[in-house]
Amino acid sequence: MDEFLSSAALNPGSVGPTFPPMQPFQFPTGPTGSTSATGANR
């Protein structure tokens, strides 16, 4: 178990399916994104 946790923390590539979708999703929806849902509404 320790190996799995450490490998996932050191090698985010192992958890690729979880990281990639989060990065692109947070950028556009983040406050820094000019195309954010909040900016479009206001």
N, CA, C and O atoms as a Tripos MOL2 file, in Angstrom:
@<TRIPOS>MOLECULE
protein
  168   167    42     0     0
PROTEIN
NO_CHARGES

@<TRIPOS>ATOM
      1 N           0.8440   -1.2060    0.0000 N.3       1 MET1
      2 CA          0.0000    0.0000    0.0000 C.3       1 MET1
      3 C           0.8790    1.2560    0.0000 C.2       1 MET1
      4 O           0.6140    2.2000   -0.7440 O.2       1 MET1
      5 N           1.9150    1.2650    0.8260 N.am      2 ASP2
      6 CA          2.7920    2.4370    0.8770 C.3       2 ASP2
      7 C           3.3710    2.7180   -0.5030 C.2       2 ASP2
      8 O           3.4710    3.8710   -0.9230 O.2       2 ASP2
      9 N           3.7520    1.6470   -1.2080 N.am      3 GLU3
     10 CA          4.3400    1.8280   -2.5370 C.3       3 GLU3
     11 C           3.3370    2.4840   -3.4790 C.2       3 GLU3
     12 O           3.6900    3.3820   -4.2440 O.2       3 GLU3
     13 N           2.1030    2.0400   -3.4200 N.am      4 PHE4
     14 CA          1.0800    2.5880   -4.3250 C.3       4 PHE4
     15 C           0.8550    4.0770   -4.0370 C.2       4 PHE4
     16 O           0.7890    4.8920   -4.9570 O.2       4 PHE4
     17 N           0.7380    4.4170   -2.7550 N.am      5 LEU5
     18 CA          0.4820    5.8150   -2.3810 C.3       5 LEU5
     19 C           1.6610    6.6950   -2.7800 C.2       5 LEU5
     20 O           1.4800    7.7620   -3.3660 O.2       5 LEU5
     21 N           2.8720    6.2390   -2.4580 N.am      6 SER6
     22 CA          4.0540    7.0440   -2.7650 C.3       6 SER6
     23 C           4.2160    7.1830   -4.2760 C.2       6 SER6
     24 O           4.5490    8.2620   -4.7650 O.2       6 SER6
     25 N           3.9860    6.1070   -5.0140 N.am      7 SER7
     26 CA          4.1430    6.1540   -6.4740 C.3       7 SER7
     27 C           3.1240    7.1220   -7.0660 C.2       7 SER7
     28 O           3.4420    7.8570   -8.0010 O.2       7 SER7
     29 N           1.9160    7.1310   -6.5390 N.am      8 ALA8
     30 CA          0.8670    8.0180   -7.0590 C.3       8 ALA8
     31 C           1.2190    9.4740   -6.7430 C.2       8 ALA8
     32 O           0.9670   10.3640   -7.5550 O.2       8 ALA8
     33 N           1.7970    9.7140   -5.5740 N.am      9 ALA9
     34 CA          2.1330   11.0810   -5.1700 C.3       9 ALA9
     35 C           3.3490   11.5800   -5.9570 C.2       9 ALA9
     36 O           3.3960   12.7370   -6.3760 O.2       9 ALA9
     37 N           4.3380   10.6850   -6.1530 N.am     10 LEU10
     38 CA          5.5490   11.0800   -6.8800 C.3      10 LEU10
     39 C           5.3000   11.0700   -8.3840 C.2      10 LEU10
     40 O           5.8020   11.9310   -9.1050 O.2      10 LEU10
     41 N           4.5240   10.0970   -8.8570 N.am     11 ASN11
     42 CA          4.2440    9.9860  -10.2980 C.3      11 ASN11
     43 C           2.7650   10.2270  -10.5740 C.2      11 ASN11
     44 O           1.9910    9.2740  -10.6530 O.2      11 ASN11
     45 N           2.3680   11.4690  -10.7190 N.am     12 PRO12
     46 CA          0.9570   11.7800  -11.0040 C.3      12 PRO12
     47 C           0.5040   11.1170  -12.2940 C.2      12 PRO12
     48 O          -0.6930   10.9280  -12.5070 O.2      12 PRO12
     49 N           1.4590   10.7590  -13.1640 N.am     13 GLY13
     50 CA          1.1220   10.0870  -14.4240 C.3      13 GLY13
     51 C           0.3510    8.8080  -14.1450 C.2      13 GLY13
     52 O          -0.5340    8.4400  -14.9190 O.2      13 GLY13
     53 N           0.6740    8.1190  -13.0450 N.am     14 SER14
     54 CA         -0.0220    6.8660  -12.7250 C.3      14 SER14
     55 C          -1.5130    7.1320  -12.5610 C.2      14 SER14
     56 O          -2.3430    6.3010  -12.9310 O.2      14 SER14
     57 N          -1.8470    8.2870  -12.0090 N.am     15 VAL15
     58 CA         -3.2590    8.6250  -11.7920 C.3      15 VAL15
     59 C          -3.7280    9.5540  -12.9060 C.2      15 VAL15
     60 O          -4.6290   10.3690  -12.7070 O.2      15 VAL15
     61 N          -3.1160    9.4280  -14.0690 N.am     16 GLY16
     62 CA         -3.4240   10.2870  -15.2200 C.3      16 GLY16
     63 C          -4.9050   10.5780  -15.3580 C.2      16 GLY16
     64 O          -5.2960   11.7410  -15.4600 O.2      16 GLY16
     65 N          -5.7380    9.5450  -15.3640 N.am     17 PRO17
     66 CA         -7.1780    9.7350  -15.5910 C.3      17 PRO17
     67 C          -7.8220   10.6740  -14.5690 C.2      17 PRO17
     68 O          -8.9280   11.1660  -14.7910 O.2      17 PRO17
     69 N          -7.1320   10.9240  -13.4440 N.am     18 THR18
     70 CA         -7.7400   11.7830  -12.4210 C.3      18 THR18
     71 C          -7.1800   13.2060  -12.4850 C.2      18 THR18
     72 O          -7.8950   14.1670  -12.2000 O.2      18 THR18
     73 N          -5.9040   13.3440  -12.8580 N.am     19 PHE19
     74 CA         -5.2970   14.6780  -12.8860 C.3      19 PHE19
     75 C          -5.6300   15.4780  -14.1510 C.2      19 PHE19
     76 O          -6.1160   16.6050  -14.0530 O.2      19 PHE19
     77 N          -5.3780   14.9140  -15.3300 N.am     20 PRO20
     78 CA         -5.6260   15.6380  -16.5920 C.3      20 PRO20
     79 C          -6.9850   16.3220  -16.6440 C.2      20 PRO20
     80 O          -7.0420   17.5220  -16.9150 O.2      20 PRO20
     81 N          -8.0840   15.6120  -16.3960 N.am     21 PRO21
     82 CA         -9.4210   16.2150  -16.4660 C.3      21 PRO21
     83 C          -9.5940   17.3480  -15.4590 C.2      21 PRO21
     84 O         -10.3470   18.2880  -15.7140 O.2      21 PRO21
     85 N          -8.9140   17.2740  -14.3290 N.am     22 MET22
     86 CA         -9.0760   18.3070  -13.2920 C.3      22 MET22
     87 C          -8.3480   19.5870  -13.7080 C.2      22 MET22
     88 O          -8.8810   20.6820  -13.5280 O.2      22 MET22
     89 N          -7.1470   19.4650  -14.2560 N.am     23 GLN23
     90 CA         -6.3760   20.6540  -14.6320 C.3      23 GLN23
     91 C          -7.1230   21.5220  -15.6450 C.2      23 GLN23
     92 O          -7.3530   22.7040  -15.3880 O.2      23 GLN23
     93 N          -7.5010   20.9600  -16.7830 N.am     24 PRO24
     94 CA         -8.1990   21.7450  -17.8110 C.3      24 PRO24
     95 C          -9.5490   22.2530  -17.3250 C.2      24 PRO24
     96 O         -10.0460   23.2700  -17.8080 O.2      24 PRO24
     97 N         -10.1380   21.5490  -16.3740 N.am     25 PHE25
     98 CA        -11.4680   21.9450  -15.8870 C.3      25 PHE25
     99 C         -11.3590   23.1370  -14.9410 C.2      25 PHE25
    100 O         -12.2050   24.0310  -14.9570 O.2      25 PHE25
    101 N         -10.3080   23.1440  -14.1150 N.am     26 GLN26
    102 CA        -10.1520   24.2310  -13.1360 C.3      26 GLN26
    103 C          -9.7220   25.5270  -13.8290 C.2      26 GLN26
    104 O         -10.1030   26.6130  -13.3910 O.2      26 GLN26
    105 N          -8.9410   25.4280  -14.8930 N.am     27 PHE27
    106 CA         -8.4450   26.6310  -15.5730 C.3      27 PHE27
    107 C          -9.5880   27.4880  -16.1210 C.2      27 PHE27
    108 O          -9.6900   28.6680  -15.7840 O.2      27 PHE27
    109 N         -10.4470   26.9060  -16.9600 N.am     28 PRO28
    110 CA        -11.5550   27.6760  -17.5520 C.3      28 PRO28
    111 C         -12.5700   28.1280  -16.5020 C.2      28 PRO28
    112 O         -13.1480   29.2090  -16.6220 O.2      28 PRO28
    113 N         -12.7870   27.3100  -15.4770 N.am     29 THR29
    114 CA        -13.7910   27.6430  -14.4670 C.3      29 THR29
    115 C         -13.1810   28.5080  -13.3640 C.2      29 THR29
    116 O         -13.9080   29.1170  -12.5790 O.2      29 THR29
    117 N         -11.8600   28.5640  -13.3050 N.am     30 GLY30
    118 CA        -11.1920   29.3400  -12.2590 C.3      30 GLY30
    119 C         -11.4360   30.8310  -12.4310 C.2      30 GLY30
    120 O         -11.8120   31.2750  -13.5160 O.2      30 GLY30
    121 N         -11.2270   31.6080  -11.3750 N.am     31 PRO31
    122 CA        -11.4350   33.0660  -11.4020 C.3      31 PRO31
    123 C         -10.4570   33.7490  -12.3550 C.2      31 PRO31
    124 O         -10.7020   34.8640  -12.8160 O.2      31 PRO31
    125 N          -9.3320   33.0600  -12.6490 N.am     32 THR32
    126 CA         -8.3150   33.6480  -13.5260 C.3      32 THR32
    127 C          -8.7040   33.4780  -14.9870 C.2      32 THR32
    128 O          -8.1680   34.1660  -15.8550 O.2      32 THR32
    129 N          -9.6390   32.5610  -15.2670 N.am     33 GLY33
    130 CA        -10.0580   32.3040  -16.6540 C.3      33 GLY33
    131 C         -10.9960   33.4010  -17.1470 C.2      33 GLY33
    132 O         -12.0080   33.6840  -16.5060 O.2      33 GLY33
    133 N         -10.6700   34.0150  -18.2720 N.am     34 SER34
    134 CA        -11.5180   35.0970  -18.7910 C.3      34 SER34
    135 C         -12.8340   34.5290  -19.3090 C.2      34 SER34
    136 O         -13.8260   35.2500  -19.4220 O.2      34 SER34
    137 N         -12.8410   33.2320  -19.6250 N.am     35 THR35
    138 CA        -14.0660   32.6140  -20.1530 C.3      35 THR35
    139 C         -14.7920   31.8520  -19.0560 C.2      35 THR35
    140 O         -15.5510   30.9240  -19.3310 O.2      35 THR35
    141 N         -14.5550   32.2500  -17.8080 N.am     36 SER36
    142 CA        -15.1910   31.5390  -16.6940 C.3      36 SER36
    143 C         -16.7000   31.7860  -16.6940 C.2      36 SER36
    144 O         -17.1700   32.8100  -17.1910 O.2      36 SER36
    145 N         -17.4510   30.8390  -16.1320 N.am     37 ALA37
    146 CA        -18.9180   30.9570  -16.1030 C.3      37 ALA37
    147 C         -19.3210   32.2090  -15.3240 C.2      37 ALA37
    148 O         -20.2850   32.8880  -15.6800 O.2      37 ALA37
    149 N         -18.5710   32.5100  -14.2510 N.am     38 THR38
    150 CA        -18.9240   33.6690  -13.4240 C.3      38 THR38
    151 C         -18.7250   34.9670  -14.2060 C.2      38 THR38
    152 O         -19.5550   35.8730  -14.1340 O.2      38 THR38
    153 N         -17.6360   35.0510  -14.9440 N.am     39 GLY39
    154 CA        -17.3540   36.2700  -15.7100 C.3      39 GLY39
    155 C         -18.3960   36.4830  -16.7970 C.2      39 GLY39
    156 O         -18.7830   37.6180  -17.0740 O.2      39 GLY39
    157 N         -18.8560   35.3900  -17.4180 N.am     40 ALA40
    158 CA        -19.8390   35.5090  -18.5070 C.3      40 ALA40
    159 C         -21.1870   35.9660  -17.9450 C.2      40 ALA40
    160 O         -21.9070   36.7310  -18.5860 O.2      40 ALA40
    161 N         -21.5150   35.4970  -16.7590 N.am     41 ASN41
    162 CA        -22.8120   35.8510  -16.1560 C.3      41 ASN41
    163 C         -22.8210   37.3150  -15.7200 C.2      41 ASN41
    164 O         -23.8360   38.0020  -15.8400 O.2      41 ASN41
    165 N         -21.6820   37.7820  -15.2150 N.am     42 ARG42
    166 CA        -21.6590   39.1620  -14.7010 C.3      42 ARG42
    167 C         -21.3040   40.1140  -15.8240 C.2      42 ARG42
    168 O         -21.2310   41.3240  -15.6070 O.2      42 ARG42
@<TRIPOS>BOND
     1     1     2 1
     2     2     3 1
     3     3     4 2
     4     3     5 am
     5     5     6 1
     6     6     7 1
     7     7     8 2
     8     7     9 am
     9     9    10 1
    10    10    11 1
    11    11    12 2
    12    11    13 am
    13    13    14 1
    14    14    15 1
    15    15    16 2
    16    15    17 am
    17    17    18 1
    18    18    19 1
    19    19    20 2
    20    19    21 am
    21    21    22 1
    22    22    23 1
    23    23    24 2
    24    23    25 am
    25    25    26 1
    26    26    27 1
    27    27    28 2
    28    27    29 am
    29    29    30 1
    30    30    31 1
    31    31    32 2
    32    31    33 am
    33    33    34 1
    34    34    35 1
    35    35    36 2
    36    35    37 am
    37    37    38 1
    38    38    39 1
    39    39    40 2
    40    39    41 am
    41    41    42 1
    42    42    43 1
    43    43    44 2
    44    43    45 am
    45    45    46 1
    46    46    47 1
    47    47    48 2
    48    47    49 am
    49    49    50 1
    50    50    51 1
    51    51    52 2
    52    51    53 am
    53    53    54 1
    54    54    55 1
    55    55    56 2
    56    55    57 am
    57    57    58 1
    58    58    59 1
    59    59    60 2
    60    59    61 am
    61    61    62 1
    62    62    63 1
    63    63    64 2
    64    63    65 am
    65    65    66 1
    66    66    67 1
    67    67    68 2
    68    67    69 am
    69    69    70 1
    70    70    71 1
    71    71    72 2
    72    71    73 am
    73    73    74 1
    74    74    75 1
    75    75    76 2
    76    75    77 am
    77    77    78 1
    78    78    79 1
    79    79    80 2
    80    79    81 am
    81    81    82 1
    82    82    83 1
    83    83    84 2
    84    83    85 am
    85    85    86 1
    86    86    87 1
    87    87    88 2
    88    87    89 am
    89    89    90 1
    90    90    91 1
    91    91    92 2
    92    91    93 am
    93    93    94 1
    94    94    95 1
    95    95    96 2
    96    95    97 am
    97    97    98 1
    98    98    99 1
    99    99   100 2
   100    99   101 am
   101   101   102 1
   102   102   103 1
   103   103   104 2
   104   103   105 am
   105   105   106 1
   106   106   107 1
   107   107   108 2
   108   107   109 am
   109   109   110 1
   110   110   111 1
   111   111   112 2
   112   111   113 am
   113   113   114 1
   114   114   115 1
   115   115   116 2
   116   115   117 am
   117   117   118 1
   118   118   119 1
   119   119   120 2
   120   119   121 am
   121   121   122 1
   122   122   123 1
   123   123   124 2
   124   123   125 am
   125   125   126 1
   126   126   127 1
   127   127   128 2
   128   127   129 am
   129   129   130 1
   130   130   131 1
   131   131   132 2
   132   131   133 am
   133   133   134 1
   134   134   135 1
   135   135   136 2
   136   135   137 am
   137   137   138 1
   138   138   139 1
   139   139   140 2
   140   139   141 am
   141   141   142 1
   142   142   143 1
   143   143   144 2
   144   143   145 am
   145   145   146 1
   146   146   147 1
   147   147   148 2
   148   147   149 am
   149   149   150 1
   150   150   151 1
   151   151   152 2
   152   151   153 am
   153   153   154 1
   154   154   155 1
   155   155   156 2
   156   155   157 am
   157   157   158 1
   158   158   159 1
   159   159   160 2
   160   159   161 am
   161   161   162 1
   162   162   163 1
   163   163   164 2
   164   163   165 am
   165   165   166 1
   166   166   167 1
   167   167   168 2
@<TRIPOS>SUBSTRUCTURE
     1 MET1         2 RESIDUE 1 A MET
     2 ASP2         6 RESIDUE 1 A ASP
     3 GLU3        10 RESIDUE 1 A GLU
     4 PHE4        14 RESIDUE 1 A PHE
     5 LEU5        18 RESIDUE 1 A LEU
     6 SER6        22 RESIDUE 1 A SER
     7 SER7        26 RESIDUE 1 A SER
     8 ALA8        30 RESIDUE 1 A ALA
     9 ALA9        34 RESIDUE 1 A ALA
    10 LEU10       38 RESIDUE 1 A LEU
    11 ASN11       42 RESIDUE 1 A ASN
    12 PRO12       46 RESIDUE 1 A PRO
    13 GLY13       50 RESIDUE 1 A GLY
    14 SER14       54 RESIDUE 1 A SER
    15 VAL15       58 RESIDUE 1 A VAL
    16 GLY16       62 RESIDUE 1 A GLY
    17 PRO17       66 RESIDUE 1 A PRO
    18 THR18       70 RESIDUE 1 A THR
    19 PHE19       74 RESIDUE 1 A PHE
    20 PRO20       78 RESIDUE 1 A PRO
    21 PRO21       82 RESIDUE 1 A PRO
    22 MET22       86 RESIDUE 1 A MET
    23 GLN23       90 RESIDUE 1 A GLN
    24 PRO24       94 RESIDUE 1 A PRO
    25 PHE25       98 RESIDUE 1 A PHE
    26 GLN26      102 RESIDUE 1 A GLN
    27 PHE27      106 RESIDUE 1 A PHE
    28 PRO28      110 RESIDUE 1 A PRO
    29 THR29      114 RESIDUE 1 A THR
    30 GLY30      118 RESIDUE 1 A GLY
    31 PRO31      122 RESIDUE 1 A PRO
    32 THR32      126 RESIDUE 1 A THR
    33 GLY33      130 RESIDUE 1 A GLY
    34 SER34      134 RESIDUE 1 A SER
    35 THR35      138 RESIDUE 1 A THR
    36 SER36      142 RESIDUE 1 A SER
    37 ALA37      146 RESIDUE 1 A ALA
    38 THR38      150 RESIDUE 1 A THR
    39 GLY39      154 RESIDUE 1 A GLY
    40 ALA40      158 RESIDUE 1 A ALA
    41 ASN41      162 RESIDUE 1 A ASN
    42 ARG42      166 RESIDUE 1 A ARG
